[in-house]
Amino acid sequence: MNWFFLTLGYSGLSPKAPGTVGTLVSLPLGMLILIYFGASTLFLATLLISVIAIKAINSYEEKSGIHDNQKIVIDELAGMWFALSVAPAMSVAMPEVINLENGFLIQSLLSFVLFRYFDITKPSIIGKIDREAKGGIGVMGDDIIAGFAAGITSALLWQGWLQVATLF
């Protein structure tokens, strides 16, 4: 069960880009939670999963001696879900998901792209956490911060777009 959890249903075992695959698995799951339960439920679920993941990663690293195994992608789920809980941070009915005017789909996809960008490039504090924090905190911490940065950036870009669109 532990390896199933850490690899997000074995999606982290993908031979190519396991982090991106893990994030792609996380995106629709997070969107469904937003649609049916709301942003606060998604946020709280992500906090719970993050705490469990930190403990599970600490246990894995203690037994294996491997820090930040690329097959562990539960951190991508946490980052993606934190991004979604910030932007779009709204619940829409299933038929409204494809309505581009409400911003749900656009912000969700933008959050995905921005999260992957921040997670891969690791700018500023994201990189510092990745390099210096040990154990589960180090594995989860950079993705959590990258998720918040992606969500905030996505929300700001969407609000900026709405302001520009009202001018025309």
N, C-alpha and C positions, 0 to 999 in steps of 0.2 A: 504493500500500500504506500509506503514512504516514497519509493522510486516513482510510482505512478503519480503521486502528488507533486514531487519535485520536478518531474519532467512534463507536467501538465498533460496527463493522459498519454504519455509517451511521445508527445509532439516534439519534445526536445531531442529525441533520437534521430531526427531528420539529418541526413548526411550533409545537406547544404543549408546554411543559414538557419540554424535551430532557433536563434533568438527571434528572427523575423517570423518563422513559422509559429512559435509560441505566442507572439503578439497577434498574429492573424487568427489564431484560435481564440484568444482572449477578447478580441474586438466584438464579434457577434454575441458572445456570451454576456459581455458587459452591456451591450446595447439592449439585449433582451431584458436584463435586470432593470435598466433605466426605463424601458417601455412599460413593464408590468409592475415594478415596485418603487421606482423613483431614485433620485440621486442620493438621498440620505441612506437608503438601504444599500446601495452600491458602495458608498463610502465606508459604511460600518462593516460590510462584508469584507471589503478590501483590508481594513485595519485588522480584522480577525485573522484573515488568511496570512497577512504579513507577519503577525506575531507567531502563528503556527509555523510558517515557513522559516523564520529566523531560527527557531528551536530545531526544526528538522535539518536545516543546513548545517547548524553547529554540530549536530550529531553525525551527519554524513561526513563532514570534514574531519571530525575527530577519528572516525573509523577508517576513512580512505586516505587521509593526509593530502587530499587534493582541494585547493582553494578555488572557488568560482569555476567549477566544471561547466563547460559550455552547454552541456546537456540539461543542466538545471535551468528551467525557464519559468518557474513559478514567479520569479522576480519580474519577468515581462508582463505577466498577468497583473501583478500589483501596480506596476507603472502605468499600464494601459488603463486599468480601471480607475486609478486616481485621476488620470487625465480626463476620462469620461465623466467622472463625478464633478469635475470643475467645468468642463465644456464638452458637450452641450448642457449637462446638468439639468435636463428636463425630461419629463415623461410625455410621450406622445402616443396616440393610438396607433396600432400597427399600420392601418392604411395611410397614416400621415407621415410615415417614415420617409417615403420617397418624395414628399412635397418639399422642394428645395427652399421655398420661402420661409419655412419655420426654422431652417438652419440645423436641424437635428443631424441629418445625414452628412452635410458638408462639414460641420464641426467635428463629428465623429471621425470622418476620414482624415480631416486635417490634424486632429489629435493623434491619429495613428502615425501619419507621416512625421509630424513634429517629434513625437515620442521616439520613433526610430532614429531620427536625426540626433536628438540630444543623447540618446543611449549609445549611439555609435561614436559620436564625436567627443562626448564627455567634456563639455566646456566647463570652466570655472569650478564651482564647488562639487559638481557631479563627478568630475575627474579626481578631485582631491579625495572624496569619499571612496571612490573605486580603488585608488592607490593606497590609501592609508588605513582605512577601517578594516578590521579583521573579522573573520567568521561570517555568520549570517547577516550581521549588521552591514558589513561591507558589500556582500552580494546583493542584499535587498535595498540598501540605502541609496545607491546611485540611481537605481531604477525608480524608486519612490520620488526622489527629487526631480528626475527627468520627467516623470509623469505629471507632477504638479507644474513644472515649467511648460510642458507641452499643452496642458489644459488652459493655463493662464494665457499663453501666447495665442492659442486657437480662439479663445473667447475675445481677446483684444482685437485680433484680426477680423473676426466676424463683426464685432461692434463697429470697427473702423469701416468695414465694407458697407454696413447699413447706413452709416453717416454719409459716406460718399454717394451711395445710391439715392439718398434723398435729395441730393443736389441736382440730379438729372431727372 
